């Protein structure tokens, strides 16, 4: 039976998760630019549209 280091697995998971989120955000921005549609975000409780 192999024992694994939970901290090592956790940091690997966090790195993969961060890379995936960055990739999906880049794709979202590309999509919004391509379709000339606004990016809708919430800032300080207010809904704002950002045109890219």
Backbone atoms as SQL, in Angstrom:
CREATE TABLE atoms (id INTEGER PRIMARY KEY, chain TEXT, resi INTEGER, resn TEXT, atom TEXT, x REAL, y REAL, z REAL);
INSERT INTO atoms VALUES
  (1, 'A', 1, 'UNK', 'N', 0.836, -1.187, 0.000),
  (2, 'A', 1, 'UNK', 'CA', 0.000, 0.000, 0.000),
  (3, 'A', 1, 'UNK', 'C', 0.875, 1.242, 0.000),
  (4, 'A', 2, 'UNK', 'N', 0.582, 2.153, -0.913),
  (5, 'A', 2, 'UNK', 'CA', 1.359, 3.385, -0.980),
  (6, 'A', 2, 'UNK', 'C', 0.705, 4.455, -0.113),
  (7, 'A', 3, 'UNK', 'N', 1.547, 5.199, 0.539),
  (8, 'A', 3, 'UNK', 'CA', 1.037, 6.351, 1.281),
  (9, 'A', 3, 'UNK', 'C', 1.384, 7.595, 0.486),
  (10, 'A', 4, 'UNK', 'N', 0.475, 8.526, 0.465),
  (11, 'A', 4, 'UNK', 'CA', 0.715, 9.760, -0.268),
  (12, 'A', 4, 'UNK', 'C', 0.724, 10.929, 0.694),
  (13, 'A', 5, 'UNK', 'N', 1.425, 11.950, 0.292),
  (14, 'A', 5, 'UNK', 'CA', 1.515, 13.154, 1.095),
  (15, 'A', 5, 'UNK', 'C', 0.323, 14.049, 0.755),
  (16, 'A', 6, 'UNK', 'N', -0.615, 14.279, 1.707),
  (17, 'A', 6, 'UNK', 'CA', -1.793, 15.081, 1.399),
  (18, 'A', 6, 'UNK', 'C', -1.455, 16.513, 0.996),
  (19, 'A', 7, 'UNK', 'N', -0.407, 17.099, 1.562),
  (20, 'A', 7, 'UNK', 'CA', -0.035, 18.460, 1.213),
  (21, 'A', 7, 'UNK', 'C', 0.441, 18.528, -0.229),
  (22, 'A', 8, 'UNK', 'N', 1.192, 17.523, -0.666),
  (23, 'A', 8, 'UNK', 'CA', 1.674, 17.500, -2.044),
  (24, 'A', 8, 'UNK', 'C', 0.495, 17.362, -3.005),
  (25, 'A', 9, 'UNK', 'N', -0.413, 16.457, -2.697),
  (26, 'A', 9, 'UNK', 'CA', -1.592, 16.263, -3.546),
  (27, 'A', 9, 'UNK', 'C', -2.447, 17.521, -3.579),
  (28, 'A', 10, 'UNK', 'N', -2.563, 18.178, -2.444),
  (29, 'A', 10, 'UNK', 'CA', -3.373, 19.383, -2.371),
  (30, 'A', 10, 'UNK', 'C', -2.758, 20.499, -3.214),
  (31, 'A', 11, 'UNK', 'N', -1.443, 20.660, -3.144),
  (32, 'A', 11, 'UNK', 'CA', -0.808, 21.725, -3.923),
  (33, 'A', 11, 'UNK', 'C', -0.882, 21.421, -5.418),
  (34, 'A', 12, 'UNK', 'N', -0.765, 20.163, -5.789),
  (35, 'A', 12, 'UNK', 'CA', -0.918, 19.790, -7.195),
  (36, 'A', 12, 'UNK', 'C', -2.331, 20.084, -7.670),
  (37, 'A', 13, 'UNK', 'N', -3.302, 19.746, -6.833),
  (38, 'A', 13, 'UNK', 'CA', -4.703, 20.017, -7.171),
  (39, 'A', 13, 'UNK', 'C', -4.939, 21.510, -7.320),
  (40, 'A', 14, 'UNK', 'N', -4.429, 22.295, -6.392),
  (41, 'A', 14, 'UNK', 'CA', -4.598, 23.748, -6.453),
  (42, 'A', 14, 'UNK', 'C', -3.966, 24.331, -7.716),
  (43, 'A', 15, 'UNK', 'N', -2.802, 23.831, -8.095),
  (44, 'A', 15, 'UNK', 'CA', -2.134, 24.320, -9.297),
  (45, 'A', 15, 'UNK', 'C', -2.951, 23.982, -10.540),
  (46, 'A', 16, 'UNK', 'N', -3.480, 22.764, -10.602),
  (47, 'A', 16, 'UNK', 'CA', -4.292, 22.375, -11.753),
  (48, 'A', 16, 'UNK', 'C', -5.598, 23.151, -11.795),
  (49, 'A', 17, 'UNK', 'N', -6.188, 23.375, -10.637),
  (50, 'A', 17, 'UNK', 'CA', -7.426, 24.134, -10.562),
  (51, 'A', 17, 'UNK', 'C', -7.203, 25.573, -11.010),
  (52, 'A', 18, 'UNK', 'N', -6.138, 26.182, -10.539),
  (53, 'A', 18, 'UNK', 'CA', -5.821, 27.562, -10.931),
  (54, 'A', 18, 'UNK', 'C', -5.579, 27.669, -12.441),
  (55, 'A', 19, 'UNK', 'N', -4.854, 26.711, -12.996),
  (56, 'A', 19, 'UNK', 'CA', -4.584, 26.714, -14.437),
  (57, 'A', 19, 'UNK', 'C', -5.885, 26.568, -15.228),
  (58, 'A', 20, 'UNK', 'N', -6.783, 25.715, -14.758),
  (59, 'A', 20, 'UNK', 'CA', -8.058, 25.521, -15.429),
  (60, 'A', 20, 'UNK', 'C', -8.931, 26.766, -15.377),
  (61, 'A', 21, 'UNK', 'N', -8.955, 27.432, -14.234),
  (62, 'A', 21, 'UNK', 'CA', -9.738, 28.655, -14.105),
  (63, 'A', 21, 'UNK', 'C', -9.189, 29.763, -14.993),
  (64, 'A', 22, 'UNK', 'N', -7.869, 29.864, -15.046),
  (65, 'A', 22, 'UNK', 'CA', -7.245, 30.883, -15.899),
  (66, 'A', 22, 'UNK', 'C', -7.593, 30.621, -17.364),
  (67, 'A', 23, 'UNK', 'N', -7.514, 29.362, -17.776),
  (68, 'A', 23, 'UNK', 'CA', -7.821, 28.984, -19.157),
  (69, 'A', 23, 'UNK', 'C', -9.277, 29.302, -19.493),
  (70, 'A', 24, 'UNK', 'N', -10.201, 28.952, -18.594),
  (71, 'A', 24, 'UNK', 'CA', -11.617, 29.197, -18.874),
  (72, 'A', 24, 'UNK', 'C', -11.926, 30.690, -18.913),
  (73, 'A', 25, 'UNK', 'N', -11.255, 31.491, -18.075),
  (74, 'A', 25, 'UNK', 'CA', -11.473, 32.937, -18.093),
  (75, 'A', 25, 'UNK', 'C', -10.957, 33.536, -19.401),
  (76, 'A', 26, 'UNK', 'N', -9.811, 33.065, -19.876),
  (77, 'A', 26, 'UNK', 'CA', -9.276, 33.545, -21.160),
  (78, 'A', 26, 'UNK', 'C', -10.232, 33.211, -22.298),
  (79, 'A', 27, 'UNK', 'N', -10.815, 32.018, -22.269),
  (80, 'A', 27, 'UNK', 'CA', -11.772, 31.623, -23.306),
  (81, 'A', 27, 'UNK', 'C', -13.032, 32.472, -23.227),
  (82, 'A', 28, 'UNK', 'N', -13.474, 32.800, -22.024),
  (83, 'A', 28, 'UNK', 'CA', -14.647, 33.653, -21.844),
  (84, 'A', 28, 'UNK', 'C', -14.401, 35.032, -22.449),
  (85, 'A', 29, 'UNK', 'N', -13.230, 35.606, -22.184),
  (86, 'A', 29, 'UNK', 'CA', -12.887, 36.919, -22.722),
  (87, 'A', 29, 'UNK', 'C', -12.842, 36.875, -24.248),
  (88, 'A', 30, 'UNK', 'N', -12.234, 35.835, -24.810),
  (89, 'A', 30, 'UNK', 'CA', -12.189, 35.687, -26.272),
  (90, 'A', 30, 'UNK', 'C', -13.600, 35.621, -26.851),
  (91, 'A', 31, 'UNK', 'N', -14.470, 34.854, -26.218),
  (92, 'A', 31, 'UNK', 'CA', -15.847, 34.709, -26.674),
  (93, 'A', 31, 'UNK', 'C', -16.577, 36.045, -26.636),
  (94, 'A', 32, 'UNK', 'N', -16.429, 36.787, -25.551),
  (95, 'A', 32, 'UNK', 'CA', -17.110, 38.074, -25.404),
  (96, 'A', 32, 'UNK', 'C', -16.612, 39.075, -26.448),
  (97, 'A', 33, 'UNK', 'N', -15.304, 39.070, -26.732),
  (98, 'A', 33, 'UNK', 'CA', -14.757, 39.966, -27.750),
  (99, 'A', 33, 'UNK', 'C', -15.275, 39.585, -29.131),
  (100, 'A', 34, 'UNK', 'N', -15.269, 38.301, -29.422),
  (101, 'A', 34, 'UNK', 'CA', -15.684, 37.800, -30.739),
  (102, 'A', 34, 'UNK', 'C', -17.143, 38.146, -31.024),
  (103, 'A', 35, 'UNK', 'N', -18.003, 38.013, -30.029),
  (104, 'A', 35, 'UNK', 'CA', -19.428, 38.250, -30.217),
  (105, 'A', 35, 'UNK', 'C', -19.851, 39.670, -29.863),
  (106, 'A', 36, 'UNK', 'N', -18.879, 40.503, -29.522),
  (107, 'A', 36, 'UNK', 'CA', -19.135, 41.906, -29.176),
  (108, 'A', 36, 'UNK', 'C', -20.229, 42.026, -28.113),
  (109, 'A', 37, 'UNK', 'N', -20.110, 41.207, -27.075),
  (110, 'A', 37, 'UNK', 'CA', -21.093, 41.238, -25.993),
  (111, 'A', 37, 'UNK', 'C', -20.397, 41.660, -24.698),
  (112, 'A', 38, 'UNK', 'N', -21.144, 42.280, -23.791),
  (113, 'A', 38, 'UNK', 'CA', -20.528, 42.785, -22.563),
  (114, 'A', 38, 'UNK', 'C', -20.261, 41.668, -21.558),
  (115, 'A', 39, 'UNK', 'N', -19.278, 41.892, -20.729),
  (116, 'A', 39, 'UNK', 'CA', -18.986, 41.016, -19.598),
  (117, 'A', 39, 'UNK', 'C', -19.714, 41.625, -18.407),
  (118, 'A', 40, 'UNK', 'N', -20.631, 40.886, -17.811),
  (119, 'A', 40, 'UNK', 'CA', -21.434, 41.399, -16.714),
  (120, 'A', 40, 'UNK', 'C', -20.806, 40.941, -15.405),
  (121, 'A', 41, 'UNK', 'N', -20.499, 41.918, -14.529),
  (122, 'A', 41, 'UNK', 'CA', -19.869, 41.632, -13.242),
  (123, 'A', 41, 'UNK', 'C', -20.586, 42.405, -12.144),
  (124, 'A', 42, 'UNK', 'N', -20.327, 42.009, -10.924),
  (125, 'A', 42, 'UNK', 'CA', -20.868, 42.714, -9.774),
  (126, 'A', 42, 'UNK', 'C', -19.713, 43.372, -9.036),
  (127, 'A', 43, 'UNK', 'N', -19.801, 44.686, -8.870),
  (128, 'A', 43, 'UNK', 'CA', -18.787, 45.432, -8.128),
  (129, 'A', 43, 'UNK', 'C', -19.470, 46.224, -7.030),
  (130, 'A', 44, 'UNK', 'N', -19.041, 45.992, -5.817),
  (131, 'A', 44, 'UNK', 'CA', -19.602, 46.691, -4.660),
  (132, 'A', 44, 'UNK', 'C', -21.122, 46.597, -4.617),
  (133, 'A', 45, 'UNK', 'N', -21.659, 45.438, -4.968),
  (134, 'A', 45, 'UNK', 'CA', -23.089, 45.220, -4.928),
  (135, 'A', 45, 'UNK', 'C', -23.859, 45.779, -6.106),
  (136, 'A', 46, 'UNK', 'N', -23.178, 46.380, -7.063),
  (137, 'A', 46, 'UNK', 'CA', -23.835, 46.936, -8.244),
  (138, 'A', 46, 'UNK', 'C', -23.467, 46.102, -9.463),
  (139, 'A', 47, 'UNK', 'N', -24.428, 45.892, -10.335),
  (140, 'A', 47, 'UNK', 'CA', -24.184, 45.140, -11.563),
  (141, 'A', 47, 'UNK', 'C', -23.658, 46.089, -12.620),
  (142, 'A', 48, 'UNK', 'N', -22.515, 45.724, -13.213),
  (143, 'A', 48, 'UNK', 'CA', -21.888, 46.560, -14.240),
  (144, 'A', 48, 'UNK', 'C', -21.638, 45.738, -15.486),
  (145, 'A', 49, 'UNK', 'N', -21.726, 46.383, -16.628),
  (146, 'A', 49, 'UNK', 'CA', -21.413, 45.760, -17.911),
  (147, 'A', 49, 'UNK', 'C', -20.081, 46.331, -18.394),
  (148, 'A', 50, 'UNK', 'N', -19.189, 45.443, -18.771),
  (149, 'A', 50, 'UNK', 'CA', -17.880, 45.857, -19.282),
  (150, 'A', 50, 'UNK', 'C', -17.832, 45.457, -20.753),
  (151, 'A', 51, 'UNK', 'N', -17.647, 46.452, -21.614),
  (152, 'A', 51, 'UNK', 'CA', -17.537, 46.182, -23.048),
  (153, 'A', 51, 'UNK', 'C', -16.075, 46.044, -23.415),
  (154, 'A', 52, 'UNK', 'N', -15.752, 44.954, -24.069),
  (155, 'A', 52, 'UNK', 'CA', -14.356, 44.652, -24.387),
  (156, 'A', 52, 'UNK', 'C', -14.034, 45.035, -25.809);
